[in-house]
Amino acid sequence: MKKYSIILLVLVSMVMSGCYSHRVIGYLQEPTKHNKLPVYDSVAYEPYRIRINDEIIYRLITMDETMSKMLGANEAGISTQYANSYRVHEDGTVDIPFLKPVKMQGLTEKEAQDTLRAAFREIIPDADVKLALYNKGFSVIGDANAGQYYIYKEKMNIFQALAMTGDVMNSGDRRHIRIIRPRDGGQEPEILEFDIRTNTIIDSKYYYVYPNDVIYVARTKNSFYTVPNYAGFIGLITSSVALLTTVLNYVAYLYK
């Protein structure tokens, strides 16, 4: 009986070590010498800059009747150009109807809007322009609700992005989240790897999500042996004890 008690104790210890704890899956933890969480430096936010193969949409507003008719504008002089997207070519320019190619690569959305407005005002003095990035989304793969999602606000952070997926699964490796970020000029994509559990991730270079980012959540190596919560742990212990009791009773019956 002593031998079987030791086996049961070892089994309990193994299961306890396999439970998901706050230390393993909790967010915004304070780095200490015990948890050894990384400390990331804060950096200033950099707005997204338009890249080659990005697409823009715009709306032109003018009270010039002649141009309104040519652009298919409504009675308020607002064009319907939001229905079409325009790709940034390899030379960094966009072909816009009635205009010479407009340089967009390297500009923020606001700078691109101001640039396009200035170009239109060369032929339409009262022109106003509203511009937006068309491909304003990011992708998630791995141990989260994989899919493509839309960036609905400026300065969307990693927590808001993952919340759209329903959060990382308990089996996801929060220590090694990766963001694959495209770069211009035929360069290899930038790969950012970070531990999302530390509270120093706020305002770090890993904090904000940009258009075309791919967020990859790997599965932890020991996830197969880990129970999702303590309710699962209690169930496992109960079933293990029941199995051990059955085996002991069977062995005792054989040696009567």
N, C-alpha and C positions, 0 to 999 in steps of 0.2 A: 504493500500500500504506500509505503514511503516513496518507492521508486515512481509510482504513478502520480503521486502528489507533486514530485519534482517535475515530471513531464508536463503536468497541468500548469504549474507555475511558469515554466519556460514558454508555453503556448500563450499564456496571458501576457507575459512580457513582450513577446513578439507582436501580438496584436496591438498592445498599447503603443508600442513604438511606431506602428503603422497607421495610427489615427491622424487625420488632418487637424492641425492645431492652428491657433492664431499666428504663431511664429512662422508657420509654413505658408499660409494663404492670406494673412491679414495685410491690409494696406496702411500706408502712412505711419509705419512704425519708426520709433526713434532709434537711430543707430547707437549701439552700445558695444562695449568690448565683448559682451556675451553673445549677442546675435550676429555680430560681425557684418552688419549691413553696410553697403558702400555709402560714401558721402559724395554727392555730386555738387559741382559749383553752379551757381545761378548765372544765367546769361541773358542778355537783352533779347526780346522777341524780334525776329526778323520776318517781315511779311513775305508771302509767297511771291516769287517772280516768274513770269510767264516763260515757258520753255518751248523748244521746237516740238511740234506735233500736238501742243495744246490747242484747244478750240475756244473761241470766244463767241458770245452773242451780244448784240447791241440793239438799242432802240434810239432812232433819230426823231427829234421833235423840232418842228418848224411850222411857221405860219405862212411860208411861201407857197402859194397855191400851185404854181407850176411844178415845183419840186415835190409837193405833196402828192400830186397826181402821178408823177413819175415813180414815186416810191410806194404807191399804193397806200397812202396814209388815210386815217379816218378823218372825220369832220374836225377833230381837235388838232389836226396836224401831226399826229403821232404815227410813225411808220410801224410796220409789222415785222421788222427785221429780227425780232426775237424768235421768229419761226425758223430761222436759218442759223447754222453755226459756221464759223470760218476758221480754217486750220492755219496754224503758224508753220510756214514753210521752212526748208532747210537753211535759207538765208535769213531767217528771223522775221520775215515780213508776212503780212496778211493782205490778201486781195479783197478789197471792199468796193462794191459797185460805185461808179462815178469818181473814184479816187485812184491816185497812183498807189503802188504798194506802200503799206504803212508798217514801219518798224515796231514790233511788239516784244520781241525777245528781250528778256532781262528787266521788263517793266512790271511794277505792281499793278493790280487792277485799277487803282485810282490813277496811276501815271498813264496807263493805257487809255483810260477813259478821257483824260485831259488831252492826250495826244490825238485821239480820234476826233474829239470835239474841235480842236484847232485845225485839223485837216479839213473837216467839213465846213468850217467857217470861212475857208478860202473861197468856197463857191456858194455858200448859204450863210449870209451874215448873222442870222438869228438862230443858227443851229445849236441845239443842245443834244447831248448824247448820254445815255445810260448804258454802261457796259458791265458784263459779268463773265466770269470764266465758266464755260459750259461743262467741262470735264472735272467738276469740283467734287471728286469722290475719293474714297480709299477702300482698300480690300482687307479682309481678315481671313486667315487660313490657320489650320491647326486646331488646338483644343479650346475652341470658342465657337460661337455660332457663325461658321464661315459664310462669307458673302461679300457683296459690294454695298457700300453705304455712302450717303451723301453728306458732305460737310455743310451743315446748315448755318454756321456762324463763323465769324472770324475768331481766331485764337481758340479753336477747338482743341481740348487737351486729351491726353491718352485715356483718362478715366471716363470722359464723356464718350469717346469713341468706343471703348469696350462696353460701356453701358448700353449702347445701341445694339450690341450683339447679345445682350443678356449676361454679360460678365464672362470672365475666364472660368472654365470648368475647374473643379477642385483638383483634377488630375493634371491641369496645365502647370508648366514650369514657370512660376512667376519670377524666378531668379534670372532667367535668361530670355526675356522677351526680346524679339528682334523687329526692327523696322527696316524694310528695304526701300530705299529712297532713290528714284532715278536722278541722273545728272545729265546735263547738256553736253554737247560736243563729242558724242560717242564714247564718253567715259563709262567705266564700270559703275553700277549702282553703288551708292553708299549704304553700308550695313551698320546700323546702330544697335548695340546690344546693351541691355540694362536690367537692373533688378527693380521691379515695380513696387516692391514692398516698402522701400525706404521713403520717409517723408521728404528727403532732400531732392526727390525727383521733381518736385514743384519748381517751376521756373528754370529747370535745367535744360540742356539741349535735347533731352529726350521727352520733354513734357508736351510739346505741341505736335499735332498731326497735320500734315500738309496734303494737298491734292496729289493723287497718284501714289501715295504711300501704300505699302503692303505690310500689314502687321502679322507677324508669324508667332504663334504660341505653341511651343513644343510640348510634348507629353513627358512628365517626369518618369525617370527610369523605374522607380519602385511603385508606380501607381497601381500595378496589377495586384500588389500585396496589401494595398492600403484600403481601409474601410472609409466611406465618405463622411461618417459622423459617429457620435457616441451611441446613438440608437442602433446603428449597424454593428458597432462594437459589442453592445450588450447581446444583440441577436446572435452574433458569431460565438461569443463566449457560451451562451445558453446551449446552442447547438453542439458546441465542442464538448461541453460537460455531459450533455445527454449521450453523445457518441461514446465518450470515455466510459460512462457508467454502463452502457450496453456492452461494451467490450469486456469490462471487468466482470460483469455478471455472467457473460458467456464463458470467460476463462474459468471463473469459479465453478460453473456448472460442469465443465469438462473435467476438472480435477476433483470432483466429489468422490 
